[in-house]
Amino acid sequence: MQMFDVDAAKKQLLPEKEILHKDALSFQKTIQLGDRHYQLTIQDPNARRALADWGSWTMLTTGLLLAALLGAFLLLLSGQNQATEEINSELSAALNKLKSTQIKLVQTAKLASLGSMVAGIAHELNTPIGNSVLTASGLAYQTNALAQAIGTGAMKRSSLSLFLTSALNACNLISRNLQRASELVSEFKQIAVNQNNELRQHFSLAQVISETISDFHARLHEASIVVRAEIPEFLQLNSYQAPISQIFHALFENALLHAFEDKTDGVIQISCHRDPKMEGWITLSFADNGKGIDPDKLERIFDPFFTTKMASGNVGLGLAIANNLAVGVLGGELEVSSKPGVETIFLLHIPVDAPLDSTALA
């Protein structure tokens, strides 16, 4: 085999697998010169040590680089964790502050509502109780005068007859006013609803609505108001029958009192459908084509003692009680919308299976 200069032979290297020997770093290549082939072997006896030194240096450098990268990653991760903890702490503090503010707003609203309610109760009770006290005082004065006349022997038959007539009228007036006060107290009790005395049961919603319409048949006929009810006969609720009836009584009373003044072609439309947004819920619609409700009055329509018919003896508790029953007993919601001069629509959203416990907001 003839040896050739490496640089000259490189130009004619044929692609062939390199062979690395264990005893030394050795490369073998086959070179073609003309029609003859020659094998080129390059050996370096010091290559093993050089390779070992290079491998050690490479491993050391790689280790130091990996250590540096790992340290940088851990430092970055530590910084991110600290930043995340700071952000979470700030978010938690903001959430707590928001909850505290919300609670204060709710408490303020409750206090304002309570103050309005107390003022309304005091105003409503003041008239019958005041009349009773005034009448009783007058009766006491006349009784004392009669006793003095009897004691001095100045009693006359005409005076006795006049006293008896006056006393009878006073007793009747006191009785009527105390009866009115008793009725008001009964209505006030319904503001704080409690269904502990109600029994949840299965019943036909169509039957309840039909019975309610029958209760108002005479007044509706007198006012020339047509009622159209479309309630599926098969619809059964597992709920509280009396509160639903009471809610619709309040809606009919409101419509008869406010909606159809100076109107002879009144129509009330009652319908029911499954709530598309909440499974297991239904929506009852009570719509009239009356005069509607002004926007400034609409936002207060469920407030206790709010009424535009105070002079007619209306207390303004009907819709407030209906709303409390819808939320506190039936576990639902009562909402209203209106177009003045066109219509008013009440929507009662309730579950088919009413809750066993009160869901009224505390």
QUITADA-V842834 format. One record per pair of residues at least 12 apart in sequence whose C-alpha atoms are under 10 Angstrom apart, sorted by the first residue. I is the first residue (numbers start at 1). J is the second residue. D is the distance in Angstrom with one decimal. If there is no record, write none. Layout:
i->[I/I]
j->[J/J]
d->[D/D]
This chain:
i->[1/1/1/1/2/2/2/3/3/3/3/4/4/4/4/5/6/6/6/9/9/9/9/9/9/9/10/10/10/11/11/12/12/12/12/13/13/13/13/13/13/13/14/14/14/14/15/15/15/16/16/16/17/17/19/21/22/23/23/24/24/24/24/24/24/24/25/25/25/25/25/25/25/25/25/25/26/26/26/26/26/26/26/27/27/27/27/27/28/28/28/28/29/29/106/110/113/113/114/116/116/116/116/117/117/117/117/117/117/118/118/119/120/120/120/120/120/120/121/121/121/121/121/121/123/123/124/124/124/124/124/124/124/124/125/125/125/125/125/125/125/126/127/127/127/128/128/128/128/128/128/128/128/128/128/128/129/129/129/129/129/129/130/130/130/131/131/131/131/131/132/132/132/132/132/132/132/132/132/133/133/134/134/135/135/135/135/135/135/135/136/136/136/136/136/137/138/138/138/139/139/139/139/139/139/139/140/142/142/142/142/143/143/143/145/146/146/146/184/184/187/187/187/187/188/188/188/189/190/190/190/190/190/190/190/191/191/191/191/191/191/191/191/191/192/192/192/192/192/193/193/193/193/193/193/193/193/193/193/193/194/194/194/194/194/194/194/195/195/195/195/195/195/195/195/195/196/196/196/196/198/198/198/198/198/198/198/199/199/199/199/199/200/200/200/200/200/200/200/200/200/200/200/201/201/201/201/201/201/201/201/202/202/202/202/202/202/202/202/203/203/203/203/203/203/203/204/204/204/204/204/204/204/204/204/205/205/205/205/205/205/205/205/205/205/205/205/205/206/206/206/206/206/206/206/206/206/206/207/207/207/207/207/208/208/208/208/208/209/209/209/209/209/209/209/209/210/210/210/211/212/212/212/212/212/212/212/213/213/213/213/213/213/213/215/215/216/216/216/216/219/219/220/220/220/220/220/223/223/223/223/223/223/223/223/224/224/224/224/224/224/225/225/225/225/225/225/225/225/225/226/226/226/226/226/226/226/227/227/227/227/227/227/227/228/228/228/228/228/228/229/229/229/229/229/229/229/230/230/230/230/230/230/231/231/231/231/231/232/232/232/235/235/235/235/236/236/237/237/237/237/237/237/238/238/238/238/238/239/239/239/239/239/239/239/239/239/239/240/240/240/240/240/240/240/241/242/243/243/243/243/243/243/243/244/244/244/244/244/244/244/245/246/246/246/246/247/247/247/247/247/247/247/247/247/247/247/248/248/248/248/249/249/249/250/250/250/250/250/250/250/251/251/251/251/251/251/252/252/252/253/253/254/254/254/255/255/255/255/255/255/255/255/255/256/257/257/257/257/258/258/258/258/258/258/258/259/259/259/259/259/259/259/259/259/260/260/260/260/260/261/261/262/262/263/263/263/264/265/265/266/266/266/266/267/267/267/267/267/268/268/268/268/268/268/268/268/269/269/269/269/269/269/270/270/270/270/270/270/270/270/271/271/271/271/271/271/272/272/272/272/272/272/273/273/274/274/274/275/275/275/278/278/278/279/279/280/280/280/280/281/281/281/281/281/281/281/282/282/282/282/282/282/283/283/283/283/283/283/283/283/283/283/284/284/284/284/284/284/285/285/285/285/285/285/285/285/286/286/286/286/286/286/287/287/287/287/287/287/287/287/288/288/288/288/288/288/289/289/289/289/289/289/289/289/290/290/290/290/290/290/290/291/291/291/291/291/291/291/292/292/292/292/292/292/292/292/292/293/293/293/293/293/293/293/293/293/294/294/294/294/295/295/295/295/298/298/298/299/299/300/301/301/301/301/301/301/301/301/302/302/302/302/302/302/302/302/302/302/302/302/303/303/303/303/303/303/303/304/304/304/304/304/304/305/305/305/305/306/306/306/307/319/322/323/323/324/324/325/325/326/326/326/326/326/327/327/327/327/327/327/327/328/328/328/328/328/328/328/329/329/329/329/329/329/329/330/330/330/330/330/330/330/330/330/330/330/330/331/331/331/331/331/331/331/331/331/331/331/332/332/332/332/332/332/332/332/333/333/333/333/333/334/334/334/334/334/335/335/335/336]
j->[37/38/39/40/38/39/40/38/39/40/41/31/38/39/40/40/40/41/42/29/30/31/32/33/38/40/29/31/40/31/32/30/31/32/33/29/30/31/32/33/39/40/29/30/31/32/29/30/31/28/29/30/29/30/41/43/48/45/48/43/44/45/46/47/48/49/42/43/44/45/46/47/48/49/50/51/41/42/43/44/45/47/48/40/41/42/43/44/40/41/42/43/41/42/362/362/303/304/304/303/304/305/306/188/191/303/304/305/306/304/305/305/304/305/306/315/316/317/184/185/188/304/305/315/305/315/180/181/184/185/305/313/314/315/177/178/180/181/182/184/185/181/177/180/181/173/174/175/176/177/178/179/180/181/182/184/174/177/178/179/180/181/174/177/178/173/174/176/177/178/170/171/173/174/175/176/177/178/181/174/177/170/174/167/169/170/171/172/173/174/167/170/171/173/174/170/166/167/170/163/166/167/168/169/170/171/167/163/164/166/167/163/164/167/163/159/160/163/315/317/315/317/318/321/304/317/321/321/317/318/320/321/322/324/325/304/317/318/320/321/322/323/324/325/321/324/325/328/360/243/321/322/324/325/326/327/328/329/358/360/324/325/328/329/357/358/360/240/243/325/328/329/330/356/357/358/329/356/357/358/239/240/241/242/243/329/356/239/240/241/242/356/237/238/239/240/241/242/330/353/354/355/356/236/237/238/239/240/241/353/354/236/237/238/239/240/241/352/353/235/236/237/238/239/240/241/231/232/233/234/235/236/237/238/241/231/232/233/234/235/236/237/238/239/241/244/245/272/229/230/231/232/233/234/235/236/271/272/231/232/233/235/236/241/242/244/245/248/229/230/231/244/245/248/249/270/229/231/245/245/244/245/246/247/248/249/252/227/228/229/245/248/249/252/249/252/249/252/253/256/253/256/252/256/266/267/268/256/260/261/262/263/264/265/266/260/263/264/265/266/267/256/260/263/264/265/266/267/268/288/264/265/266/267/268/269/288/266/267/268/269/270/287/288/267/268/269/270/271/287/268/269/270/271/272/285/286/269/270/271/272/273/285/270/271/272/273/284/271/272/273/272/273/282/352/352/353/282/350/351/352/353/354/351/352/353/354/355/329/330/331/350/351/352/353/354/355/356/325/329/330/353/354/355/356/330/325/321/322/324/325/326/329/330/322/325/326/329/330/348/350/322/318/321/322/325/318/319/320/321/322/323/324/325/326/334/348/286/319/322/348/318/319/322/317/318/319/320/321/322/323/286/287/318/319/322/346/268/286/288/318/319/316/318/319/268/286/287/288/289/290/291/292/344/290/308/309/312/314/290/291/292/293/307/308/309/288/289/290/291/292/293/341/343/344/288/289/290/291/292/290/291/290/291/289/290/291/290/289/290/288/289/290/291/287/288/289/290/343/286/287/288/289/290/343/344/345/285/286/287/288/289/345/284/285/286/287/288/345/346/347/283/284/285/286/287/347/284/285/286/347/348/349/285/349/349/351/352/349/350/351/349/350/351/351/352/350/351/352/353/332/349/350/351/352/353/354/332/348/349/350/351/352/332/333/334/346/347/348/349/350/351/352/334/346/347/348/349/350/334/335/336/345/346/347/348/349/336/344/345/346/347/348/336/337/338/343/344/345/346/347/338/342/343/344/345/346/338/339/340/341/342/343/344/345/338/339/340/341/342/343/344/338/339/340/341/342/343/344/337/338/339/340/341/342/343/344/345/336/337/338/339/340/341/342/343/344/338/339/340/341/337/338/339/340/336/337/338/336/337/320/316/317/318/319/320/323/335/336/316/317/318/319/320/321/322/323/324/334/335/336/316/317/318/319/320/321/323/316/317/318/319/320/321/317/318/319/320/318/319/320/319/334/334/335/348/360/361/358/360/348/349/350/359/360/348/349/350/358/359/360/361/355/357/358/359/360/361/362/354/355/356/357/358/359/360/349/350/351/352/353/354/355/356/357/358/359/360/349/350/351/353/354/355/356/357/358/359/360/348/349/350/351/354/355/359/360/347/348/349/350/351/346/347/348/349/350/347/348/349/348]
d->[9.5/6.8/7.6/9.2/7.3/8.7/9.1/8.3/8.5/7.3/9.0/9.6/9.0/9.7/7.9/9.5/8.2/9.6/8.7/9.5/9.3/6.6/8.6/8.8/9.7/8.3/9.3/8.2/9.9/9.0/10.0/8.8/5.9/6.4/7.7/6.8/6.5/5.3/7.4/10.0/10.0/9.4/7.5/6.3/6.4/7.6/8.3/8.4/9.7/8.9/6.9/7.5/8.2/10.0/9.9/9.6/9.0/8.7/8.1/6.9/6.7/5.9/7.9/6.7/5.9/9.4/8.4/6.1/6.1/7.2/8.3/5.6/6.1/9.7/9.8/8.5/7.0/5.7/4.6/6.9/8.9/8.8/9.8/8.1/5.8/5.3/6.8/9.5/5.6/4.5/6.5/8.9/6.5/8.7/9.9/9.9/8.1/8.4/9.6/8.9/7.9/8.3/9.7/9.5/9.7/8.6/6.2/7.1/9.8/9.8/9.9/9.2/7.7/5.8/8.8/8.7/9.3/10.0/8.4/8.6/7.7/9.3/8.1/9.4/9.6/10.0/9.7/8.2/7.5/9.7/8.9/9.7/10.0/7.4/9.5/9.6/8.6/6.0/9.2/7.2/8.3/8.9/8.2/9.5/8.7/9.5/8.4/9.8/8.2/4.5/6.4/8.5/6.5/5.9/9.6/9.7/8.6/6.6/6.7/10.0/9.0/6.9/9.9/8.8/10.0/8.0/7.3/9.8/6.8/9.1/8.7/9.1/7.2/4.8/8.0/8.7/6.1/6.9/9.9/8.1/9.7/9.7/9.1/9.5/9.4/5.9/8.2/9.9/7.4/6.6/9.5/7.1/8.1/9.3/7.2/9.8/9.5/9.2/8.2/9.0/7.8/6.2/9.6/9.6/6.6/8.5/9.4/7.1/10.0/8.6/8.3/7.9/9.8/8.5/9.6/8.1/7.6/7.7/8.4/9.8/9.3/7.5/8.8/8.5/9.4/8.0/8.9/9.5/9.0/9.6/9.3/6.2/9.3/8.5/8.6/8.1/7.9/9.4/7.1/5.3/8.8/9.3/6.7/8.5/8.3/7.5/9.0/8.7/9.7/9.8/7.9/9.8/6.6/6.4/9.8/9.4/6.5/7.1/8.9/8.8/9.6/8.6/7.4/6.9/9.4/7.3/9.5/8.4/8.9/8.9/8.2/5.8/9.0/8.7/8.0/7.2/9.3/9.1/8.4/8.8/9.5/6.6/8.5/7.8/8.7/9.0/10.0/8.2/6.4/8.4/9.2/9.3/9.4/6.4/4.9/5.0/7.7/9.9/9.8/9.0/7.6/8.8/7.5/9.8/7.7/5.2/5.6/6.5/7.6/9.3/9.4/6.3/5.4/4.3/6.5/8.4/8.6/9.7/9.0/8.6/5.5/5.6/6.7/7.8/8.7/7.3/9.7/9.1/7.2/7.4/6.2/4.8/6.5/9.2/9.0/7.3/8.1/7.7/8.7/6.3/6.2/6.6/9.9/9.8/8.3/8.9/9.6/9.5/8.6/8.3/5.3/6.6/5.7/8.3/7.4/8.6/9.9/9.6/9.0/10.0/8.0/9.9/9.9/7.3/8.8/7.9/6.4/9.4/8.0/9.8/8.2/8.7/7.1/7.7/9.6/8.8/8.1/9.3/9.9/8.4/9.7/6.4/8.7/9.9/7.1/6.7/8.9/7.9/9.8/9.1/9.9/8.8/8.6/8.5/8.6/10.0/8.5/7.8/8.8/9.6/9.9/8.2/9.2/7.8/9.3/9.9/9.9/8.1/8.2/9.4/9.8/8.6/7.0/8.9/8.2/9.6/8.8/5.9/6.6/6.8/8.8/8.9/8.4/9.1/7.3/6.4/4.6/5.6/7.3/9.7/10.0/7.8/6.3/4.8/6.2/8.5/9.8/8.6/5.9/4.7/6.0/7.6/9.9/9.2/7.6/6.2/4.9/6.1/8.3/9.9/8.3/6.0/4.6/5.9/8.9/9.8/9.2/8.0/6.1/4.8/6.8/9.5/9.9/7.6/5.7/5.6/8.3/8.9/8.8/7.6/8.7/9.5/9.9/10.0/9.2/7.8/9.6/9.7/9.8/8.4/5.1/6.4/8.2/8.7/6.0/4.8/6.3/9.3/9.1/7.0/9.7/9.3/8.3/7.0/5.8/4.8/7.9/8.9/10.0/7.7/6.9/9.5/7.4/9.6/9.8/9.6/9.9/9.7/8.0/9.9/6.2/7.8/7.5/7.7/8.6/8.0/7.9/9.5/8.1/9.6/9.9/9.8/9.2/8.9/7.0/8.5/8.3/7.8/9.8/7.9/4.7/7.8/9.5/7.3/7.6/9.5/9.2/8.5/9.8/8.1/9.8/8.7/9.7/8.9/9.1/5.3/6.1/9.3/8.3/6.6/9.8/7.7/9.6/8.1/7.2/8.2/8.2/9.0/9.0/9.9/8.0/9.4/9.7/7.7/7.8/8.6/9.8/9.3/7.5/9.7/7.9/9.9/9.8/9.1/9.6/9.9/8.4/9.9/9.3/8.2/8.1/8.7/8.9/9.9/8.6/8.5/7.5/7.8/4.5/5.4/6.5/8.3/9.6/8.7/8.3/8.9/8.2/5.2/6.6/9.2/8.0/7.7/9.7/9.3/9.6/7.5/8.4/9.9/8.7/9.0/7.3/6.2/6.5/9.8/8.2/5.7/5.9/7.9/9.9/7.0/5.6/4.5/7.0/8.8/9.8/9.8/9.7/7.6/5.9/5.1/6.3/8.8/9.2/7.2/5.5/4.8/6.5/8.9/9.7/9.7/9.9/8.3/5.8/5.2/7.0/8.7/9.8/4.5/6.2/9.2/9.6/9.4/9.9/8.6/10.0/9.6/9.9/9.6/7.8/9.0/9.2/9.7/9.9/8.8/8.6/9.4/8.9/5.9/5.8/7.6/8.9/6.9/5.6/4.1/5.5/8.2/9.6/9.7/8.2/5.9/5.7/6.2/6.7/9.7/9.5/9.6/10.0/6.4/5.5/4.5/6.6/8.8/9.9/9.5/8.1/5.6/5.0/6.5/8.2/10.0/9.9/9.7/6.8/5.8/4.7/6.5/8.9/9.4/8.3/5.7/5.1/6.5/8.2/9.6/9.6/9.4/7.0/5.7/4.2/6.3/8.5/9.7/8.6/5.5/5.6/6.6/9.0/9.9/9.5/9.8/8.1/5.7/4.3/6.7/8.9/9.8/9.5/8.5/6.8/6.3/5.4/7.0/9.2/8.2/5.9/4.2/6.0/6.5/8.0/9.0/5.6/5.6/4.1/5.2/6.0/5.1/5.2/9.0/9.9/8.5/5.9/6.9/5.4/8.0/9.3/8.3/7.0/7.9/8.0/6.0/9.2/9.3/8.0/8.7/8.2/7.8/7.7/7.8/9.1/9.6/9.7/8.9/9.8/9.9/7.1/7.6/9.9/10.0/8.7/8.9/8.2/8.6/5.5/4.5/8.2/8.4/6.6/8.9/9.4/9.2/9.5/8.1/7.9/9.8/7.9/5.7/9.3/9.3/6.2/5.3/8.3/8.0/5.3/7.9/5.4/8.8/9.5/8.0/9.6/9.2/8.6/9.8/9.5/8.0/8.4/9.2/7.7/9.9/9.9/8.9/7.4/8.1/7.5/9.7/9.0/9.8/9.4/8.7/8.3/6.6/5.6/8.2/9.6/8.8/5.3/5.2/3.9/7.6/9.9/7.9/7.8/8.6/7.9/5.6/6.9/7.4/9.2/6.4/7.5/9.4/8.8/5.5/6.9/9.0/9.4/8.0/8.0/9.2/8.9/6.5/7.1/9.3/6.2/6.2/9.2/8.8/7.1/5.4/7.2/7.3/5.3/4.3/6.6/8.4/9.5/8.4/9.2/8.1/5.9/5.1/6.6/9.7/7.0/5.8/4.6/6.4/8.7/5.3/6.6/8.3/8.9]
